[in-house]
Amino acid sequence: MRASQQDFENALNQVKLLKKDPGNEVKLRLYALYKQATDGPCNMPKPGMLDFVNKAKWDAWNALGSLPKETARQNYVDLVSSLSSSSEAPSQGKRGADEKARESKDILVTSEDGITKITFNRPTKKNAITSQMYRDIILALKNASTDNTVMAVFTGTGDYYCSGNDLTNFTSATGGIEEAASNGAVLLRDFVNSFIDFPKPLVAVVNGPAVGISVTLLGLFDGVFASDRATFHTPFSQLSQFPEACSTYMFPKIMGPTKAAEMLLFGKKLTAREAWAQGLVTEVFPESTFETEVWTRLKTYAKLPPNVMRISKELIRKHEKQKLYTVNAEKCAAALERMPREEYAKALRNFLFRKAKAKL
Ligand SMILES: CCCCCCCCCCC/C=C/C(=O)SCCNC(=O)CCNC(=O)[C@H](O)C(C)(C)COP(=O)(O)OP(=O)(O)OC[C@H]1O[C@@H](n2cnc3c(N)ncnc32)[C@H](O)[C@@H]1OP(=O)(O)O
């Protein structure tokens, strides 16, 4: 099968997310194939002998001769695909070994009545998601996808559902900013993919305000039940970030482009009823009866035939999956370039400064 332009663009994003440096030889090959695929055969003047780097690049490109652009594109896609799988294989294996060992206090996972309940459990920080919590959720979803429960449900402890990404994730990361950005982009990609791939019904029980990534993810859920105390806020522009979790694709589909822009570009905070009117929320319940009504409903749903729900979900999702992976990879590559920038650092400083000032 011929690689399409889209496959090629995916591969370009994928390269930026490789966990391991593939080494100079492979990088030269990637460069040569990229140039051949985009510009065609090399007709640039040969760099001087002492211009080592450009000479090596020129040699690699020139060596491809008259290789057709389409073949170069295909070879580029194949090479990236082999690099991605080889760089991911060891960590998958490693993950398997220590998977069950970890007890997480910030992400609680329980199973009852056929339901895996995954709780953001960091109420003193409004359930902000740390790097470890991202990893815990990936694991919880992986386990829930193969255990004997029928569905998975997310909720939060305390007055918040979740205040989004913990804004100190990057300021507290060890190593340089480039390394933190690269690790963050890979983690974000894997995290969102685990929602795209989750094969059973996935429901959010939004017990209070939701911010950032906890809102954008909702586009990948099958049901969103909200207390009338919940709000939905995506202040990405204010934080100098791009919306993640495929929300740039899912939100316009769910609520239409102008309402999606109101949230994702302008950061308009929605009440639960507004979010329901726009299709992001399935149903809103009064706070006083929220927990009882929602859990009674979910327990009834969990008695429906699991395989039928699973297959129906697959039928709904399967035509979108490839697109969702692409949008996710694109966003992560964009985030990777964004995070080390000054405006982003400034937005984080503003948040941390506000906190420090409030304590004076
Ligand atoms: C190197 C590895 C990196 C891995 C990361 C990979 C993944 C990257 C994903 C990037 C994409 C995600 C984007 C988002 O989610 S953007 C949204 C981020 N969230 C916010 O901007 C909300 C920030 N918080 C607030 O605005 C307010 O705290 C809030 C309105 C939520 C509540 O206000 P209130 O006045 O009621 O309460 P406090 O502000 O006093 O909060 C209580 C304590 O909780 C701490 N807190 C709250 N939210 C966060 C947060 N998001 N990150 C960190 N800490 C948070 C707050 O600081 C208070 O703590 P202290 O009591 O210690 O001061």
The ligand as an SDF file (V2000), in Angstrom:
LIG
                    3D

 63 65  0  0  0  0  0  0  0  0999 V2000
    7.7230   16.4940   32.6500 C   0  0  0  0  0  0  0  0  0  0  0  0
    6.4690   15.7120   32.6350 C   0  0  0  0  0  0  0  0  0  0  0  0
    5.2530   16.5440   32.3940 C   0  0  0  0  0  0  0  0  0  0  0  0
    4.0350   15.6910   32.2200 C   0  0  0  0  0  0  0  0  0  0  0  0
    2.8380   16.4390   31.7830 C   0  0  0  0  0  0  0  0  0  0  0  0
    2.2730   15.8720   30.5540 C   0  0  0  0  0  0  0  0  0  0  0  0
    0.9030   16.3080   30.2420 C   0  0  0  0  0  0  0  0  0  0  0  0
    0.8070   17.7060   29.7440 C   0  0  0  0  0  0  0  0  0  0  0  0
   -0.6300   18.0550   29.5410 C   0  0  0  0  0  0  0  0  0  0  0  0
   -0.7380   19.4580   29.1000 C   0  0  0  0  0  0  0  0  0  0  0  0
   -2.1100   19.8030   28.7040 C   0  0  0  0  0  0  0  0  0  0  0  0
   -3.0210   20.1030   29.8380 C   0  0  0  0  0  0  0  0  0  0  0  0
   -3.5890   21.2830   29.9460 C   0  0  0  0  0  0  0  0  0  0  0  0
   -4.4520   21.6770   31.0720 C   0  0  0  0  0  0  0  0  0  0  0  0
   -5.0400   20.9500   31.8080 O   0  0  0  0  0  0  0  0  0  0  0  0
   -4.5470   23.3510   31.1840 S   0  0  0  0  0  0  0  0  0  0  0  0
   -5.4260   23.6730   32.6720 C   0  0  0  0  0  0  0  0  0  0  0  0
   -4.5210   23.7200   33.8480 C   0  0  0  0  0  0  0  0  0  0  0  0
   -5.2580   24.1200   35.0270 N   0  0  0  0  0  0  0  0  0  0  0  0
   -5.4530   25.3830   35.4140 C   0  0  0  0  0  0  0  0  0  0  0  0
   -5.0610   26.3320   34.7790 O   0  0  0  0  0  0  0  0  0  0  0  0
   -6.1510   25.6010   36.7210 C   0  0  0  0  0  0  0  0  0  0  0  0
   -5.2310   26.2720   37.7180 C   0  0  0  0  0  0  0  0  0  0  0  0
   -5.9110   26.4200   38.9870 N   0  0  0  0  0  0  0  0  0  0  0  0
   -6.7330   27.4500   39.2460 C   0  0  0  0  0  0  0  0  0  0  0  0
   -6.9780   28.3030   38.4250 O   0  0  0  0  0  0  0  0  0  0  0  0
   -7.3480   27.4640   40.5940 C   0  0  0  0  0  0  0  0  0  0  0  0
   -6.5310   26.7740   41.4890 O   0  0  0  0  0  0  0  0  0  0  0  0
   -8.7800   26.8460   40.6160 C   0  0  0  0  0  0  0  0  0  0  0  0
   -9.7440   27.7560   39.8460 C   0  0  0  0  0  0  0  0  0  0  0  0
   -8.7880   25.4440   40.0450 C   0  0  0  0  0  0  0  0  0  0  0  0
   -9.2720   26.7480   42.0840 C   0  0  0  0  0  0  0  0  0  0  0  0
   -9.1690   28.0290   42.6880 O   0  0  0  0  0  0  0  0  0  0  0  0
   -9.4110   28.2080   44.2500 P   0  0  0  0  0  0  0  0  0  0  0  0
   -9.1290   29.6320   44.5690 O   0  0  0  0  0  0  0  0  0  0  0  0
  -10.7130   27.6350   44.6320 O   0  0  0  0  0  0  0  0  0  0  0  0
   -8.3090   27.2460   44.9110 O   0  0  0  0  0  0  0  0  0  0  0  0
   -6.7420   27.4490   44.9480 P   0  0  0  0  0  0  0  0  0  0  0  0
   -6.2580   28.1570   43.7520 O   0  0  0  0  0  0  0  0  0  0  0  0
   -6.3290   27.9940   46.2760 O   0  0  0  0  0  0  0  0  0  0  0  0
   -6.2550   25.9110   44.8210 O   0  0  0  0  0  0  0  0  0  0  0  0
   -6.0790   25.0700   45.9540 C   0  0  0  0  0  0  0  0  0  0  0  0
   -4.7280   24.4210   45.8320 C   0  0  0  0  0  0  0  0  0  0  0  0
   -4.6970   23.6330   44.6460 O   0  0  0  0  0  0  0  0  0  0  0  0
   -3.6130   24.0450   43.8070 C   0  0  0  0  0  0  0  0  0  0  0  0
   -3.9860   23.8560   42.4010 N   0  0  0  0  0  0  0  0  0  0  0  0
   -5.1830   24.0200   41.8530 C   0  0  0  0  0  0  0  0  0  0  0  0
   -5.1400   23.7400   40.5600 N   0  0  0  0  0  0  0  0  0  0  0  0
   -3.8800   23.4030   40.2800 C   0  0  0  0  0  0  0  0  0  0  0  0
   -3.1980   23.0010   39.0860 C   0  0  0  0  0  0  0  0  0  0  0  0
   -3.8410   22.8710   37.9330 N   0  0  0  0  0  0  0  0  0  0  0  0
   -1.8990   22.7330   39.1630 N   0  0  0  0  0  0  0  0  0  0  0  0
   -1.2300   22.8170   40.3220 C   0  0  0  0  0  0  0  0  0  0  0  0
   -1.8150   23.1920   41.5090 N   0  0  0  0  0  0  0  0  0  0  0  0
   -3.1250   23.4700   41.4600 C   0  0  0  0  0  0  0  0  0  0  0  0
   -3.4410   25.4930   44.1690 C   0  0  0  0  0  0  0  0  0  0  0  0
   -2.1520   25.9210   43.7780 O   0  0  0  0  0  0  0  0  0  0  0  0
   -3.6280   25.4490   45.6660 C   0  0  0  0  0  0  0  0  0  0  0  0
   -2.4620   24.9090   46.2340 O   0  0  0  0  0  0  0  0  0  0  0  0
   -1.8600   25.5060   47.5960 P   0  0  0  0  0  0  0  0  0  0  0  0
   -2.9390   25.3550   48.6130 O   0  0  0  0  0  0  0  0  0  0  0  0
   -0.6400   24.6930   47.8720 O   0  0  0  0  0  0  0  0  0  0  0  0
   -1.5580   26.9460   47.3060 O   0  0  0  0  0  0  0  0  0  0  0  0
  1  2  1  0
  2  3  1  0
  3  4  1  0
  4  5  1  0
  5  6  1  0
  6  7  1  0
  7  8  1  0
  8  9  1  0
  9 10  1  0
 10 11  1  0
 11 12  1  0
 12 13  2  0
 13 14  1  0
 14 15  2  0
 14 16  1  0
 16 17  1  0
 17 18  1  0
 18 19  1  0
 19 20  1  0
 20 21  2  0
 20 22  1  0
 22 23  1  0
 23 24  1  0
 24 25  1  0
 25 26  2  0
 25 27  1  0
 27 28  1  0
 27 29  1  0
 29 30  1  0
 29 31  1  0
 29 32  1  0
 32 33  1  0
 33 34  1  0
 34 35  2  0
 34 36  1  0
 34 37  1  0
 37 38  1  0
 38 39  2  0
 38 40  1  0
 38 41  1  0
 41 42  1  0
 42 43  1  0
 43 44  1  0
 43 58  1  0
 44 45  1  0
 45 46  1  0
 45 56  1  0
 46 47  1  0
 46 55  1  0
 47 48  2  0
 48 49  1  0
 49 50  1  0
 49 55  2  0
 50 51  1  0
 50 52  2  0
 52 53  1  0
 53 54  2  0
 54 55  1  0
 56 57  1  0
 56 58  1  0
 58 59  1  0
 59 60  1  0
 60 61  2  0
 60 62  1  0
 60 63  1  0
M  END
$$$$
